[in-house]
Amino acid sequence: MASVSALRAGAALCLAIAAPACGLQASAEGEDASLELQDWPWSRRSAPGRGGERAPPGTGRVLLSTMTFPEDNLPLDVTVAHQVRMVSKYPDTIQHVIVDNRPPWMEPVNRQETILQSMSKSKVSTVRRVDYSVYDSPKYLQKFFETGNETDSCKTLEDAHDMSDISGQHMSSNTHGMFNFLEACLTAEAAVDLCVFLDPDIVVYRKDKGMIEMAREVFATQPTAIALNPPTMCSAFDEAGSDTCKTRRPGMLSQRYLIINRQRLTSVLPLKVPHEEFNVNFEHLFGDSLRRVNSGGQRMICNGAFAIHPFSARWAHCRNKKENLNIERHSRLVAQSVKKETSGDYHSFDMTMVEGLKEMISRVEAGKLAKPQESGEPAELQSVSNMCEDMCVDQNRIAQGLAW
Ligand SMILES: *[C@@H]1O[C@H](CO)[C@@H](O)[C@H](O)[C@H]1NC(C)=O
């Protein structure tokens, strides 16, 4: 598996891909923060040092993974470089894996094929094509879930129904992709002790220590924890919080961001799911079955690091919900604010969107973040929603130099 140590400042990736991808590294550093920003101490921090720190001897390695579908909306070279820099203060311990999911009922072409090839060739990531020949194999399913019915396979989930109208094929192909990630985790080299999954659009922040280092501390003090969700922005910036992480049992373990203790997961597989309940998406299958194993899934509550999802029309209750400032619109707004609107494409992506995305990421890495406030605060200050897991994007804050 490829080491991504060279990716710390995005430099290797820049060389590997194309000139327009460069410039990601902390352009925010030299800029003057506006006066408003100075009220909020986190916004004045310069971006983390390039190159990162070397991990102390004996530190485990991390398998960090994301999944791509043919129609993804963000270029993975940009988002993966960001995630690698921010999940850990020791990026040289990270091995990156892309789960390349091309369900047979979709066009077999991934729109960012050239990016995938380039990341693979430059050993920034290992690209794993999801194997659909085992999609209807009960044996393959039984590596991960035991339903007690010998005919169940991942394909069985095509008949599943989600309350929020996700199609059965969506759930089955997503679950099959997550199995590919778990398989990569199980078969990783012995030095890997943590396996982390992040959706490609997850934005990550660390002031110093990353969520990986924090997760190691949680696993050390909680012997029954198997999978963790990272801290949210609200706990990351909780001034009453302590340096030691706490945890709580989440209402539902989220699949967007998962930090898994490899050895403990291995010891509980296959997870038990009653056949009658084998009709929901991976998130529920995994979270519900872990819950039966000693509350194996926990939410981290820690200071100084967080993960967050962009605005979500589905889950967020933001004051300006109607504007639907999803990550693409959000990125274009950021590009406008720094006058980086441009024509043309970056691979199959709109160049203005990509420029804005890079600027937004730079702002996050430099800590140009609004104080997290949910509803209940004056509406115009609301910056997060969905229990601090989704962004509420605001045009005025972007104009002031903040990330969202
Ligand atoms: C297994 O599941 C299938 C499909 O739901 C069902 O038709 C079959 O009766 C089940 N077999 C057993 C042994 O429960």
The ligand as an ORCA input file, in Angstrom:
! r2SCAN-3c Opt
* xyz 0 1
  C     -34.072    -17.280      3.880
  O     -34.564    -16.074      3.296
  C     -35.376    -16.259      2.179
  C     -35.693    -14.869      1.608
  O     -36.229    -14.019      2.617
  C     -36.631    -17.035      2.579
  O     -37.435    -17.245      1.433
  C     -36.198    -18.355      3.185
  O     -37.346    -19.054      3.666
  C     -35.238    -18.142      4.325
  N     -34.727    -19.440      4.799
  C     -34.726    -19.769      6.061
  C     -34.129    -21.111      6.365
  O     -35.193    -19.059      6.940
*
